[in-house]
């Protein structure tokens, strides 16, 4: 259904920008609705996600630049009088950009008429749908572009790119499944993992937490592991802050997992 809507949006845009001299009647309200529906969802920077996947590292992708680590668009909001990008960095939310629909281009653009106090991006931009899951934000003054990928959510996408898969525990020869939703199927005590992408003080390495889902967050914050890939082998090293001064010591690997197949 999404692909059909995307095709309709592109078709409407072609009509809107027809090179013929004949006037073309375009229902702006319909075009706006179709565009809003196609844009609705969660978006993350394509370059960042590619760096994570190819480098098998979140820490290694930290220097990729982007306006939003993640942003959310909803059809209902885009069709309202207060349309906006609701975005966030790795650390916090509240990074918004007001939007309005430009009937001339058939695209949503940032609304620079709102008070400067609440403006996150000063440069005019327009949002161009490249495909059903790829969106370009084009910054007009600097002639620069940022690509964003539609995802289910941040954690699931990063888990899918990095860790989700079926493994063999080298020590026990048992099967271990790390699912994209963060659940673990194994004989381990822990049945969930959480990948870190907001690096706190002292954590200057790829890290994840292993925990049992009935634990409170305060109980599993200290079960931190540094992870590292070597080809299809995943090593987990305990990372301990013994004195509570954000000075982590990484020990010898306690789990060695051989990936048999990835999971999407």
N, C-alpha and C positions, 0 to 999 in steps of 0.2 A: 504494500500500500504506500509506504514511504517513497519507494522508487517511482511510483506512478505520480504522486504529488510533486516530486522533484522534477519529473519530466514536464508536468503541466506548468510549473513555475518557469522553467527554461523556455517552454513554448510561448508562454505569455510574454516573456521578456523579448523574445524574437519579434513578436508582433509589435511590441512597444517600440522597438528600435528598427522597424522595417525601413529598408533603404528605398522603397518605392515612394512616389510622390502622392499616392492615393492615401487619403486619411484613413486611419485604422481605429476603430472604436474599441477601446479596451476598458473593461469594467475594473476600475481601480480597487474597489472594495473586494472583489473576488481575488485579484492579484495579491493584495495585501494579506488576505486570509490564507491563501495558499503558501505564500512566502513565510508567514508567521508559523504555520504548521510545520514547514520543512526545517525551520531554524530551531524549533522547540527541542530542548534537550540540554545535556551536559557536554561541555567542550574543553579540551585540553590542548596545549601546544604540540603540533605535529613534530617539530624539530626536537623538542625535549623527549617525547616518547620514543622517537627513533634512536636518540642517543642512549636512552636507558636500555632499549632492546639490544642494540648492536654492541654496546659496551658492557652489558650484563651488570650494570651498576647504576644506582640512583645517585650515590655520592659523586660519581664521575660525570654526571649530567648537570651538576649544580651551576655551572657557568653559562649554560644556555640562557639567552636573554629572551624575554617575552613580556607583554603587557599584563597578561593574566596567567596564573598557574592553572586556574580553572575558572570557568564562568558558566552561568546558567541562564537559559532563555526559556520562557514559557509562552505558549500561544496566547493564553488569556491576557498576560501582561502586555505582549507586543500589540495586541489589538485594543488596548486601553489607552487612556490619555496620559498615562505615566509610564510608557514603555522604557525599559532600561535593561542593560546588561548588569547582572548581579555577579560580581567576580571576587576572587580571593587570590592571595599569594600562598606560598607554602605555610605561612605562619598565621594568617588571620584573614577574615573576610572584610566586607565593607568597601570594596573597590568597585564602584559602579560607574556607568556611563549612560547618560540619558540618550534615548533613541527617538527617532521619528521616521515615518515612512515617506520616502521621496517618490511621488507618483511619476516623475519624469524619467527616473532610472529604474523604477520598479524594485528598489532596494531600501533596506533600512540603513539610515545614516545617523551619526551622532548629532544630538540636538545641542548646539552651542549657545542657544538663547537662554538656557537656564542659568541661575546665579553661579558665578565663578567659585564661590565658597564650596559648593558641592561637586565641583567638576574634577574628575580624575584624569581625563585626557583632554588636552586643549586643542590638539590638532584635528581638523576635520577628517573623518574616515567614513567609508561605506563598507557594508558587509556583503560579500559576494559568495553565493553558494556554488562551490566547484562540483560537488557530487553530493549524494545523500548523506555522506559521513565526513565531508571535508569542507571547511568554511574558510574563506580568506577575508581578513580585515585589511583593507587597502587604505593606507594613510596618504592623503592627497598631496599635502605640501612637500613631504619628503620623498614621495614616490616609492614608498617602501611597503612591504607586505608581511603579514604574519599568518601562517596557516594553523588551523585548529581542527582537531579530530573529535567527532562525536563519540562519547563513551557512555557506558552505563553509570559508572561512578569512578572516582579517583582510585580508591583502594583496589577495586576489582581489576581495573585496567593495568595498574602497575604490577599486581600479582600475576596477571595473565602473561604479561610481557617477560617477567623475570622468573618467577618461582613455580607457577602452576605446572604440575606434571606428576607422572607416576615414577617413583624412584625405588631403587633397592638399597636398603640400609647395609652398608658394607660389613658392619660388625655382626649383625644378626641374620643377614640375608633375607630379611622380611621386606614385604612391600610397604611402601609409604606413599600415600597420595596427598599432595598439597593442592587443594582446590582454589580456584580463583576467588571464591567468596571468603577465603581465610580459614576454612575448616581443614582439619587433618584427619585422614583415615589411617590409623596405625595402631600398634600396641603401646605407643608412648603414653606417658601420663598426660602430656599436653595434647589437647585436641583442636587448638587454634593457633594461628600465627598472625602477627601484625607487622607489616613492613614499615620502616621509618622513612619518611621523606621530608619531615620538618626536623632538621638536625638541631638538637639542643646543644647547650654548651658542653664542650668536651667530646662530643660524638662527632668525630671527623673521619668516619668510615661507614661503609654499608652495614646496616644493622636491622635486626628484626627481633621481635619478642615472641616467645613461646609461652602459652598459658592454657589453663583449663577454663572452659567457658563459664563456670560458676564462680570463679574468683572475681573479686572486685579489682578495679584497675589499679588501686594502690598496692595490691598484693603481688601483681605480676610485673610491676614497673622495673624491678631489679633483675628479672630473668631476661637479660639482654644478650644477644649473640651477634657477633660480627659474621657476615657470610661472604663467601668468595667462590666464584666459579673457576674451574680449570677444565675447559672443554665441557663435557657433560657431567662433570663431578662437582657436587656442591658440598663445600666444607662449612661447618658451623663451629665457631670459636667462642667460648664464653668471654664476655666483656664485663669486667667487674670494677665498680667504683668503691673501693674498700673504705676510703676515708670520707666519702661523701663530698669531695672537693672537685668533682667533675674531672678527675684524672683517671681515665679508664685504663685498665690493664687487660690486654687480650691474651688469653691462655692458649694452650694446645687444642687442636680440634677435638671435639667430643662426639661429633656426628659427621659421618662421611656418606653422602648419598649419591648414587649413580642414577642419572635420569634415563629411564627407559623410553618414555615418550612424553611430549608436552601435552598440556590440556588447554583448550581455548575457553 
